[in-house]
């Protein structure tokens, strides 16, 4: 049983997202350096927002006064405000107390159950409430994210078996950020385009088709489509050179336009578009140092990978 297609996102995630998109300095970031933890967490917060924009029809935040922390970023708030619906409670003082800082995590989980919504919390809050999440009623949108994670894991497993250390390392570097954020970054010309791209994706036929196939392929808690799993495996094998593109008779290169950026689409099912988005994602995830290049291009930062 799938829940309503709505998401509750905390103001902390929105504030961190706005701050990240407002950031304009060059920076060397070490993913293992505690001093960069806040900066790296901001990408987790931005992923929350991108997930909500792309996959959910209804996005809510709590009107507790803390929304002012992200409304101050004018360009940011103007782009997303029409998508966001406030949740207002009559006892405002109690609401502020319930939702402040880390202790607000439990209240967000509680409220999400009352609203029958998925919940997205800042990385700072997430780790303390994982134990409380209700896994019995997961929406189509959450399933979509689960499927992207499953695809990522398969790519990583296949990459680790490659003989070339350069290729192996170049691919594995792509997984420091989630695939949906990676995808939006790849389709953006500047970081100012990120939200515009996500908003256009929200209503695209590719995302609608992807959500449809998710709905048809999950029963209960498990994926129930051998065909879908085989298609994912074949798409990964093609990108890693294990299967020739010529072996798929419908293989061709088309172009998907999001905002002002053109991304490469490998259109096996051009007439149905049911896996166009997923296969685009796989193509980005299997490109050597693909994510590093986008981080430097959009955010002017270099990731220092330590081993």
C-alpha positions in Angstrom: 0.0 0.0 0.0 1.5 3.3 -1.1 1.1 6.5 0.9 0.0 9.9 -0.5 2.6 11.5 -2.7 3.6 14.2 -0.2 6.8 15.1 1.5 7.5 17.0 4.7 10.9 18.7 4.6 12.5 20.5 7.6 13.5 24.2 7.5 17.1 23.2 8.4 17.4 21.4 5.1 16.0 24.4 3.2 18.3 26.8 5.0 21.4 24.7 4.2 20.3 24.4 0.6 19.9 28.1 0.3 23.2 28.8 1.9 25.0 26.3 -0.4 23.5 27.8 -3.6 24.4 31.3 -2.3 28.0 30.2 -1.7 30.5 31.8 -4.2 34.0 31.1 -2.9 36.5 28.6 -4.3 37.1 25.8 -1.9 39.1 22.6 -1.5 36.9 20.1 0.3 38.1 16.9 2.0 35.3 14.4 2.4 37.1 12.9 5.4 37.9 16.2 7.1 35.7 17.2 10.1 36.2 20.9 9.3 34.3 20.4 6.0 31.5 18.5 7.6 29.0 21.4 7.5 29.8 22.1 3.8 29.4 18.4 2.9 26.2 18.2 4.9 24.8 21.0 2.8 24.8 18.7 -0.2 22.8 16.2 1.8 20.3 19.0 2.5 20.2 20.0 -1.2 19.5 16.4 -2.1 16.5 16.4 0.2 15.1 19.4 -1.6 15.9 18.0 -5.1 14.2 14.7 -4.2 11.1 16.6 -2.9 10.9 18.8 -6.0 11.3 16.0 -8.6 9.3 13.2 -7.0 6.6 14.7 -4.9 3.3 16.5 -5.9 2.9 18.0 -2.4 5.8 19.5 -0.4 5.3 20.9 3.1 7.4 22.8 5.6 6.5 23.7 9.2 5.5 27.3 9.7 7.3 27.8 13.1 9.3 31.0 12.4 12.4 29.1 11.3 11.4 29.4 7.7 12.8 32.9 7.8 16.3 31.3 7.8 15.8 30.2 4.2 13.4 32.9 3.0 16.3 35.4 3.4 17.9 33.9 0.3 15.8 35.8 -2.1 16.5 34.1 -5.4 16.3 30.7 -3.7 13.0 31.3 -1.9 11.4 32.9 -5.0 12.1 29.7 -7.0 10.7 27.2 -4.5 8.0 29.2 -2.6 5.2 28.3 -5.1 5.9 24.6 -4.5 6.0 24.8 -0.7 2.9 24.5 1.5 3.2 25.6 5.2 1.9 23.5 8.0 0.5 25.8 10.6 -0.4 24.8 14.2 -2.4 27.0 16.5 -0.1 26.8 19.5 2.9 28.4 17.9 5.1 28.5 21.0 4.7 24.8 21.6 5.4 24.1 17.9 8.7 26.1 18.1 9.8 24.2 21.2 8.9 20.8 19.5 10.8 21.6 16.3 13.9 23.3 17.6 17.3 21.8 16.8 18.0 18.1 17.0 15.1 17.4 19.4 12.8 18.4 16.5 13.6 15.2 14.7 11.1 13.0 16.6 8.3 15.6 16.1 8.9 15.7 12.4 8.6 11.9 12.2 5.5 12.0 14.3 3.9 14.8 12.2 4.8 13.0 8.9 2.8 10.0 10.1 -0.2 12.2 11.0 0.0 13.8 7.5 0.7 10.5 5.8 3.8 12.1 4.2 7.4 11.0 3.7 9.8 13.0 5.7 13.2 14.6 4.8 15.4 15.8 7.6 18.7 17.6 7.5 21.8 15.3 7.8 22.4 16.7 11.3 19.0 15.4 12.4 18.7 12.2 10.3 21.1 10.0 12.1 19.2 10.3 15.4 15.8 9.3 14.1 16.5 6.4 11.6 15.4 3.9 14.3 11.9 5.6 14.4 11.1 5.6 10.7 8.0 3.6 9.7 8.9 1.3 6.9 5.5 -0.3 6.5 3.9 2.3 4.3 6.4 3.7 1.8 5.4 6.0 -1.1 6.1 5.5 -4.8 8.5 8.5 -4.5 10.5 6.7 -1.8 10.5 3.6 -3.9 11.9 5.6 -6.8 14.8 6.7 -4.6 15.3 3.2 -3.3 15.6 2.0 -6.9 18.2 4.6 -7.8 20.2 3.5 -4.7 19.9 -0.1 -5.9 21.2 0.9 -9.3 24.1 2.7 -7.7 25.0 -0.3 -5.6 25.1 -2.5 -8.7 27.3 0.0 -10.6 29.7 0.1 -7.7 29.8 -3.7 -7.5 30.5 -4.0 -11.2 33.1 -1.2 -11.2 35.1 -2.9 -8.4 35.4 -6.0 -10.7 37.0 -4.0 -13.5 40.7 -4.6 -14.3 41.7 -1.0 -14.8 42.4 0.8 -11.5 42.0 4.2 -13.2 38.5 3.4 -14.5 37.6 1.7 -11.2 38.6 4.8 -9.2 37.2 7.3 -11.6 33.7 5.6 -11.4 33.7 5.1 -7.7 34.4 8.8 -7.1 30.9 9.5 -8.5 29.2 8.1 -5.4 30.1 10.7 -2.8 26.7 12.3 -3.6 23.3 10.7 -4.3 22.4 10.1 -8.0 19.4 12.5 -8.2 21.7 15.4 -7.2 24.4 14.2 -9.6 21.8 14.0 -12.4 20.5 17.6 -11.8 24.1 18.9 -11.7 24.9 17.2 -15.0 21.9 18.8 -16.6 22.7 22.3 -15.3 24.9 25.0 -16.9 25.5 26.9 -13.6 24.5 26.3 -10.0 21.8 28.9 -10.4 20.1 26.5 -12.8 19.9 23.6 -10.4 16.4 24.4 -9.0 15.1 25.4 -12.5 16.3 22.0 -13.9 14.7 20.1 -10.9 11.4 22.0 -11.4 11.3 21.2 -15.1 12.1 17.5 -14.4 9.2 17.5 -11.9 6.7 17.7 -14.8 8.6 15.9 -17.4 7.3 12.8 -19.2 10.5 10.9 -18.3 9.9 11.3 -14.6 6.2 10.5 -14.9 7.1 7.3 -16.8 9.7 6.4 -14.2 7.2 6.8 -11.4 4.7 4.7 -13.3 7.1 1.8 -13.7 8.0 2.1 -10.0 4.3 1.7 -9.1 3.9 -1.3 -11.4 7.1 -3.0 -10.2 6.8 -2.9 -6.4 4.5 -5.1 -4.4 4.6 -4.6 -0.6 8.3 -3.9 0.4 10.0 -5.7 -2.5 10.7 -5.1 -6.1 8.6 -7.6 -8.2 9.8 -7.1 -11.7 12.5 -9.4 -13.2 12.2 -7.4 -16.4 13.0 -4.1 -14.7 16.0 -5.6 -12.9 17.3 -7.1 -16.1 16.9 -3.8 -17.9 18.9 -2.0 -15.2 21.6 -4.7 -15.4 21.8 -4.4 -19.2 22.0 -0.6 -19.0 24.9 -0.9 -16.6 26.7 -3.5 -18.7 26.4 -1.4 -21.8 27.8 1.7 -20.0 30.7 -0.4 -18.7 31.5 -1.9 -22.1 30.4 -5.4 -21.1 27.7 -5.4 -23.8 28.1 -3.7 -27.2 25.6 -1.0 -27.9 25.0 -2.7 -31.3 23.5 -5.7 -29.5 20.5 -3.5 -28.6 18.7 -2.9 -31.8 16.8 0.1 -30.5 20.0 1.8 -29.2 20.4 5.4 -30.4 21.5 8.7 -29.0 18.8 11.3 -28.4 18.9 14.5 -26.4 16.7 15.5 -23.5 16.4 19.3 -22.9 16.0 20.5 -19.3 16.1 24.3 -18.9 19.1 25.5 -21.0 21.3 22.5 -20.7 21.5 19.5 -23.0 22.3 16.1 -21.5 23.0 12.8 -23.3 20.2 10.3 -23.3 20.5 6.7 -24.4 17.0 6.1 -25.7 16.4 2.3 -25.8 12.7 2.8 -25.3 12.1 6.1 -27.1 8.4 5.4 -27.6 7.7 4.5 -23.9 10.3 6.6 -22.1 9.8 4.3 -19.1 13.5 4.0 -18.3 15.0 7.1 -20.0 15.6 8.9 -16.7 17.2 5.8 -15.1 19.4 5.1 -18.0 20.5 8.7 -18.2 21.4 8.5 -14.5 23.4 5.3 -15.1 25.3 7.0 -17.9 26.3 9.9 -15.6 27.3 7.5 -12.7 29.6 5.4 -14.9 31.5 8.4 -16.4 35.1 8.7 -15.1 35.4 11.5 -12.5 32.0 12.8 -13.8 30.8 14.1 -10.4 34.2 15.8 -9.6 34.0 17.7 -12.9 30.5 18.9 -12.2 31.3 20.0 -8.6 34.2 22.1 -9.9 32.2 23.5 -12.8 29.1 24.4 -10.8 30.4 25.1 -7.3 34.1 25.9 -8.0 35.2 23.3 -5.5 37.7 20.5 -5.7 37.0 17.3 -3.8 40.1 15.9 -2.0 39.7 12.1 -2.0 41.7 10.4 0.7 42.4 6.7 0.8 
